């Protein structure tokens, strides 16, 4: 009877070891897929960074490279006063703000 119990324990340990080995194998496969996906993401990020760098170093008409921070923005157009407010001020009144 003791032999039967030992044999049963031995078989259940073998099953557990086989299951664990299978799980480890499956996890390795998942890890490999994740590593491949991560590598693709890194490559895409590198491509985006390179495109941004090229965009920032666009050439102007003289062939000189111009970085984005070197470009001076155009000033906002001068705002025209509304005719009604202009008339009130011309007559000496103050516009309510």
Number of C-alpha atoms within 10 A of each C-alpha: 6 7 8 9 10 11 12 12 12 12 12 12 12 12 12 12 12 12 12 12 12 12 12 12 12 12 12 12 12 12 12 12 12 12 12 12 12 12 12 12 12 12 12 12 12 12 12 12 12 12 12 11 13 12 13 15 14 14 13 10 7 6 8 10 13 14 15 12 8 9 8 7 7 6 6 6 6 6 6 7 9 8 9 10 14 14 13 12 12 10 9 8 11 11 11 5 3
